[in-house]
Amino acid sequence: MGCTTCSGNPNTWCTQCMPAEDTWVAPVDKLPDVFMGDRDHMYLLPNGDLFILSPDRTRWIKVNGQGGGVTYDDTAVINRLKALEGKTDNFISTVGVSRNGNRVKLTYTLVDGTIKEVEFEDKDTVALAYDDSALKARVKALEDKPVTPTGVNTFFAKGDISGNGTSQNVRVTKDKLVNADTIKVGDTVVDRYWNKDLYNIGMFKVASVNGNDVVLNGVNDLTYRHPKQSLTLSDRVLSISEGNSVTLPSDNQTLTLNGRTLSISNGNSIELPASVEPKVYKAKGNGLFLDADGTFHLEMAKDTDRQIPYNTKNGGVFQKLTPANREVFKPSFNYDSLDNQFYFVANDGTVRRDAILEAGLLLDYAGSYDYEEYNLHKSFSSEGINLSVLSTSSAGITGSASFIQPQELKFEVGILAIWDNNGKVFFRFTPKIVWTIITESTAEHYTHFITKEELDSEEPIEIEVKKNEKVVGRLNMTIKNAKFYMQAVQGTVVLKNPTDNKFYYLPRLN
């Protein structure tokens, strides 16, 4: 009985009897007409031969075995597959894998040299990975374990141990013994005691060690008594107990002074000097003076010592700021800004000994401002402005200082100075001005950070105030005679020299 739709036509199938699309091999009794076949299936004959329909639907192509139809030659396809399988994936190189916790990072290089990174989370592998934490902990414990001395070692008591060398279960703490950190069972402890009558040595064996507590059992006790000797004088015989004796001479000797001759009976004599010259004292050393009555007194005063870390022959204490003494602190930054700009002079090797360190900036400035909106106009100038900071640090100093003149203008500077850095005295200044416009109801602040050219080359400083693209205010200012300095100062004691009556510094250790 065949299909109800096509009556079981052996040359083809209808939609009812066609094998399922996911079944690629279709069993048939014989090959259907090429017109009735399709390219979605491979047709299996009872003898095991497999056929597929040619692309032009004109013939059947046998894909296995020999005979019947035209055999498909797959040599070219196989060669192409082998070529693909053997082809090296050379579009990437230098592949590396690293892991940090659950994060896995892949690093590789493309053929054009570009380095790529791919990062993803991998918790499963971590769960399966070998955890060597316990092994590392055991190894570290072994490495940190102190070396325990072997054999029997002897330790000495710092003071007297209760009992003697025959006492048992004597309890002491390690701090009562010398270097007892490594004491162990079986070691020997020696205790010594002496007074005017005896010398005692007690020897103990360590029975147990529990933390800081040590239990001792006595094993030997030795006592040595001091011999007591006495002197005895009988008539002229002087003797010592348990020893020998001597006989003293029988005659008594007397001293006699005759004029300046001093003699001893049954002996010699000496001639005494006619007179004794009084000892003459002299004052020697700064601050020390001898009075007429033979007493000494000190004369001292207080002065101020000052140290400069650079040569002051050219320019004095105050060194002028110029482009010549600029230096870029870190050239690797590849930028030149005020924060990266230092001024320097050569260090002359002076070793700082004074307590107070001072560094500062000395300058003059002048200018004017106009503010049309509020009809404000003013000219201003200041000379000899000293902006300085103080410190007790030995190496350098940092801080800020400010000056207000007029009240609408504030000059402020941050200062960093280093006494010596590779043979140089370094200075860094970060100055700025703040212009304040004060009205009955408001206060407007305008800040300008001063450039190095404006600071050391007297380039004009200008601040413009715009409202709705119109300039309503302008400040012009010029800095002149900018100088920097650094010094260490200290009040010190000076002593008067008795020779020239001049005061000199008291030598001191630095």
Protein Blocks (a to p, Z undefined) as FASTA:
>chain_A
ZZfklnopakbccfklgccfklmbacdfbdcdfklmcfkbccddfkopacdddfklpacc
dfeheeeijdddfklmmmmmmmmmmpccfkbghiacddehjbccdddddfkopacddddd
dfklmmmpccfklmmmmmmmmmmpccddehjdddddfbdcehifkbghiacdfklpghil
lgcehiacddddddfkbccddddddfbdehjaccdddfbdcdddddddddddehjaccde
hiacddddfbdcddddehjaccdehiacddddfbdcddddddedehiacdfkopacdddd
dddddddfbdfkgopjbdcddfklgccfblmnopacfklpccddddehiacfbfbdcddd
ddddddddddfknopacddddehiacddddfbfkbccddddddddfkbccdddddddfbg
ghiacdddddddddddddfkbccdddddddfklmmnopacdddddeehiafbdcddddeh
iacdddddddddddddfklopacdddddZZ
